[in-house]
Amino acid sequence: MEDASVGWIAAIIIGGLAGWIASNFMKSNTGIFANIILGIIGAAIASFLFGFLGVSFGGWLGYLIAGFIGACILIWLGRAVRR
């Protein structure tokens, strides 16, 4: 997410919001710290995966969308590994 022009503090806030939305959407009980981590790492993973498809996200809204999608993927993977 180097190209997204989102600062570190904004990345933490937006990542936390994206992780919180994803945890509510996926009905996962995670804390605020886990939500932030899910959102930030999820945004990095989603932007990497969408890079292969030629789709790029920019700005805070793109970071939020990428974080949400990536966090949902991470929650799904976590559930798949636990089974």
C-alpha positions in Angstrom: 0.0 0.0 0.0 2.9 2.4 -0.6 1.1 4.0 -3.5 -2.1 4.7 -1.6 -0.8 8.0 -0.1 -2.4 7.1 3.2 -0.3 8.0 6.3 0.5 5.6 9.1 -2.0 7.1 11.5 -4.7 7.1 8.8 -3.8 3.5 7.9 -4.3 2.4 11.5 -7.6 4.2 11.8 -8.9 3.0 8.4 -7.5 -0.5 9.0 -9.3 -0.7 12.3 -12.5 0.4 10.7 -12.1 -2.1 7.8 -11.3 -4.9 10.3 -14.3 -4.0 12.5 -16.6 -4.0 9.5 -15.2 -7.3 8.3 -15.4 -8.9 11.7 -19.1 -7.8 11.9 -19.8 -9.0 8.4 -18.2 -12.4 9.0 -19.6 -12.6 12.5 -16.2 -13.0 14.1 -15.5 -11.9 17.7 -12.2 -10.1 17.5 -10.9 -7.2 19.6 -9.9 -3.8 18.5 -6.2 -4.7 18.2 -7.0 -7.7 16.0 -9.4 -5.6 13.9 -6.5 -3.1 13.2 -4.1 -5.9 12.3 -6.8 -7.6 10.1 -7.6 -4.4 8.3 -4.0 -3.3 7.6 -2.7 -6.8 6.6 -5.9 -7.4 4.7 -5.5 -4.2 2.7 -1.9 -5.2 1.8 -3.0 -8.7 0.8 -6.0 -7.5 -1.2 -4.1 -4.8 -3.1 -1.4 -7.4 -3.9 -4.0 -9.9 -5.2 -6.0 -7.3 -7.1 -2.7 -6.1 -8.6 -2.6 -9.3 -10.6 -6.0 -8.5 -12.0 -5.0 -5.0 -12.9 -7.2 -3.3 -10.3 -5.6 -0.7 -8.1 -7.0 1.1 -5.0 -6.0 4.6 -4.1 -6.8 6.9 -1.2 -8.6 6.3 2.0 -11.8 4.8 0.4 -9.7 2.4 -1.7 -7.7 1.4 1.4 -11.0 0.8 3.3 -12.4 -1.4 0.5 -9.1 -3.3 0.2 -8.9 -3.7 3.9 -12.4 -5.0 4.2 -12.0 -7.6 1.4 -8.6 -8.6 2.7 -9.8 -8.9 6.3 -12.7 -11.1 5.1 -10.2 -13.3 3.3 -8.0 -13.6 6.4 -11.0 -14.4 8.7 -12.1 -17.1 6.2 -8.6 -18.6 6.0 -8.4 -18.6 9.8 -11.6 -20.5 10.1 -10.6 -22.9 7.4 -7.3 -23.7 9.2 -9.0 -24.2 12.5 -11.3 -26.9 11.1 
